[in-house]
Amino acid sequence: MPSRNDHRKPPPVSSPAPRSAEALEDPALLRRLLRARDRMDAASHEAWPVKRLAEVSGVSEAHFARSFKRAFGVPPHRYLLTRRIEQATTLLRDTELGITDIAFATGWESLGTFGRIFRDITGMSPSAMRREARASMSELDRVPACVLKAAQRPDLTMAVLEKRRRVVHDTVRPSTKEVK
């Protein structure tokens, strides 16, 4: 026979306190994450699966992926994409290398993938980026390289696939404002 109290909800199970700032509070973990990020920066053309990055950092794969995103604001894969696109943009602007050579030099295994992702992130094809960069070269000569690189850094706070979906539905806001 059910008692009168059976209709009550069970008491909520208390969960441990969130550790959202753990990567920023633990200097040893932050150093490990920085070590992995520095390795990606130094060799962005190489394959950097989470397993390899976790080994460099000396932590588990899941812990590395969570901590990296907390510390730097983007997952490791998007960080690597950002670096590759930055490097490709610089090579398009400053060298005479062919687009295929640039794609392979920056770590892409397929020219088609490079072109598609480059266009998704920057909004233009590699050849269009090269033409635009060269056309505005005289204006950019007066800007320090570090400022130029920061201004041209791709905005990858949103996944590329999500960005594609939003472009189709016309809901993507520009990541920068044009100043006149």
N, C-alpha and C positions, 0 to 999 in steps of 0.2 A: 504494500500500500504506500503510495507516494506521500511524502510529508508536505506540509504547507510551504516549506522553504525551497522546494525543488525548482520553482519557476524563476528563482533569482539567478543572475549571471554569476559565473565564478569570478573571484577577484582577479584583476589584471595581473599578468605575470610581469614582474619588473625586469627590464632589460638592463644590461650594463650601460654605464654612461658612454655616450658616443665619443669616439676617439678621432674626431675629424681633424684636429690640429696636431696629431701625433707626429707626423713627419716634420712639422715646423718646430715642435718642442724638443725633439730628441736630436741633439747635435750629431751624434754618431750616425744615426739613420740619414740625416740630411747630407752628411759628408759622403755616405755610400751612394746616395742618389745623385749627388753632384759628380761623383766619380763616373757613374754610368752615363750621365748626360755629357760629360766631357769626352768620354770615349766615342759617343755617337757623333759629337761635333767634329772630332778629329778624323773620323772615318765614316762620314755619312753615306758614302757610296757603298758601304758594306751592308750585308743583311744583319739586322739587329732584332731578332725575335725576343720576346719577353724572357724566354728561358736563358738566353745568353746574357741579357742585361741583369737578370736576377743573380746569375753566377758572378758577374763583375761586382755586384753590390753585396753579395754574401747573404741574401735573404731569399725567401721562397718567391715563386713566380706571382702568386696572388697578392702577397704582401707588397712586393715591388710595384705591381701595377696600381694598386690602390694608393700607396704612398706617393708614387711619382705624380699621379693625377692631383692629389691633395697639395703637394709641394709646388708644382709648376703650372697647375690649372688646365693641363691637357694630358691625355693619355700618351704613353711613349710613342706609339705609332704616329699619332698626329704631330708630335714634336719632330720626329724624323722626317715626315712629309714636309713640314715647314722648312727645315734645314735644306732639304733637297731642292725645293722650289726656289728658295733664296739663292742657292748656289747656281742653279740653272739660269735664273734671271740675270745674275752677275755675268755668267759666261756668255749669255745671249747678247748682253749689252757691250761687253768689253773684249770679246774675241771674235775671230772669224771662223771658229769651229762650226761644222755642220750641226744641224739639230739632232741628227742621229747620234753623232759623237758626243754631244752634250748629254743626251738622254742616258747613254751608257756610262759616261764619266760620272754622272751624279747618282748612279746606283739603280737605274731602272732596267728591268730585264726585257722590256718590250717598248718599242717606239709608240705603239698605239695607246698603251696604258699611260705612258708619260704624257702624250698629247692630250688625252682625255682628262686626266687628273689636273694637269697644268691649266687647261681651259676652265675646268670646274672651280679651281681655286682662285685663279687670277682674273677670270672673265674674258680672257683672250687666248688665242693660240700662241705657241712659241714664236712662230714667224711674225705674227702681228705684234707681239711684245718686242721683238727685235727691231722691227721697223719704227715703232713708237719711241723706243729708247734711243735709237740713233737720231731720230728727227728732233728730239728734245735734248740732245747731247750738249749743245752749247749752253743751254740754260742750267744744266746740271753740273757743269764744270765748276761752278762757284760754290756748290754745296759739299760740305765735308762727307766723305764716304760713310762714316758711321751714322750720320743723320739720314743719308740716302737709304742705307740698308734698313734702318729702323722704319722708315716711312714706307718702304716697299715690302716689308715683312707680311707674308700672307696671313689672313685671319682664319685660323683653324680652330676656333673655339666651338665650332659646330661641325658635326660629321659631314663629310662630302656628300654622302647619300641623302642626308636630311636637307642639305643645301639644295641639291637637285630637286627634291620634292617641293621645297618651298618656292623655287624659281618657277616651277611648273604652275603653281598656284599663285604666283606673284605676291608672295609674302616676305621675301627677303629684303631687309633693309640694307643699304650700303654700309660697309664697315667703317668708312671714313667720310668726313664731310669735305666737300670741295670749298676752298677758301678763295675768294676772288679779290 
